[in-house]
Amino acid sequence: MTTLQLAVLHTRYQILETVRVPIAVIGNMMFPALAMFFFVVPQPEVAGDPTAATAAVGQLAMFAVMSTCMFTFGVGAAEDRALPFDPYVRTLPAGPAPRMIGRMLTGGFFALLGLIPLLLIGWLFTDATVTGTQFLAAAGVIIAVALPFLGLGIGIGYSMSAKAAIAVVQVILFPMAFAGGLFMPPEIFPGWLDAFSQALPSRAGRDLLVQAVTDQTAGAYAVPVLLGWGVLFTAFALWAYRRDEGRRFR
């Protein structure tokens, strides 16, 4: 079988394994949507303003993707490593590529699934609106801004136990989301927090995504910051994977 065929099999297996625990799927889909429903919809000055409402949907979409990447790759990989079957799979001649591609496709599937309730609430209960061109641009930006968090999730998953990974993902995810302006617009941040926020990958991703769906312009720092963190997290992922392989199979 080719690498692509094996990756599809891994994707199918991982999706089926995840949906057998329905609360994991429901939690992934509902948290961003509930945040939208309880914190954005009741505010008429936000929900009734097309630009503000669209930006709010973009911010929470960024959180949904970031959360899925970190939990799917961080906690998911750590849990897989604890299973007796995992060392056997990693010794097969196909190598790590099909499994990694399968995990990426699985993460992408659940990330898109998590966006559906959020987009429906934004469409039904707010004045958020996008053109077809903006929607396609946002889809491309979401893929790009997800990549650094894929690296971070893989690094966490292959360097820690499952219990430690859950705690570390939560400790990193929520403060980074808050400081990155994913729950509250950075325009209301005090000066010191706004300056700190601009150095975070969550803020850079948020600004690029909001730029794709509104007329707000991302700062010149956004792309370099995202690229810098992407390189750092990719190096972390490679180091963690090779370290785990060396410890378990030497």
Buried (B, 14 or more C-beta within 10 A) or exposed (E): EEEEEBBBBBBEEBBEBBEEEEEBBEEBBBBBBBBBBEBBBEBEEBBEBBBBBBBBBBBBBBBBBBBBBBBBBBBBBBBBBEEEEBEEBBEEEBEEEBBBBBBBBBBBBBBBBBBEBBBEBBBEBBBBBBEEEBEEBBEEBBEBBBBBBBBBBBBBBBBBEBEEBBEBBBEBBBEBBBBBBBBEBBEEBEEEBBEEBBEBBBBBBBBBBBBBBBEBEBBEBBBEBBBBBBEBBBEBBBEBBEEBEEEEEE
